[in-house]
Amino acid sequence: MSRRHHEVLRLAVDLVILTVRDRSFQVLLIERGNPPFAGQLALPGGFLRPGESLEEAAARELLEETALDAGSLHLEQVGAYGHPDRDPRGRVVSVPYLAIAPNLPTPVAGSDAIEAQWRPVEPVLASPGKLAFDHDDILRDAVEQARRQLEYTTLATRFCGETFTIGELRDVYDLVWGMRLDPRNFNRKVTRTDGFLLPTDAKRTPETGRPATLYRRGPADGLHPPMLRGRDLS
């Protein structure tokens, strides 16, 4: 009777932290301080500790490596990555999390990182091999997940502050999707979608132009009908 051998593996969490800041769609990257891939850019993350859930590990790594509080971010799982050769230290399976929040501050690098920095998403996606491990694949999949959710959910409001204008919300779609939307059609779409936005009594006065109404995130999670990329929103 043959004996079956079960491979011993370690479980890690990685974080794809996305924000819109300085009118740019950006991702948080760290410069690794330890081998393997020391000195190379990577997504923040680390190994699961005894007694931790995946969500707890993601929140801890976020705080340790960037000094950001997970309670203020939208956090959701992306998938699982377990190619046998993805980590030279042995068999490591990564469960990445997508984290989204508005205009996040300049991060503070933790003990495992030399530096933490915001980078525009598109140049990173356009440079395969720029990131350590298989983090290029993880980033690409997480960005597509965020872009797809903007079509079917109200996730775009998570990139905005507590209150925001229609123009600021449209900027999120423009920057995350990498395309310009027609302002009038967009305004009509989002204001007519039940539960997407809640108007406030306040207005924001820009340096030029008329005051704009401020809105809050509404109770709806989904968009019906969806707001599809490349389609006419009228």
Secondary structure, 3 states (H helix, E strand, C coil): CCCCCCCCCEEEEEEEEEEEECCEEEEEEEEECCCCCCCCEECCEEECCCCCCHHHHHHHHHHHHHCCCHHHCEEEECCCECCCCCCCCCCEEEEEEEEECCCCCCCCCCCCEEEEEEEEHHHHHCCCCCECCCHHHHHHHHHHHHHHHHHHECHHHHHCCCCECHHHHHHHHHHHHCCCCCHHHHHHHHHHCCCCEEEEEEEECCCCCCCEEEEEECCCCECCCCCCCCCCCC
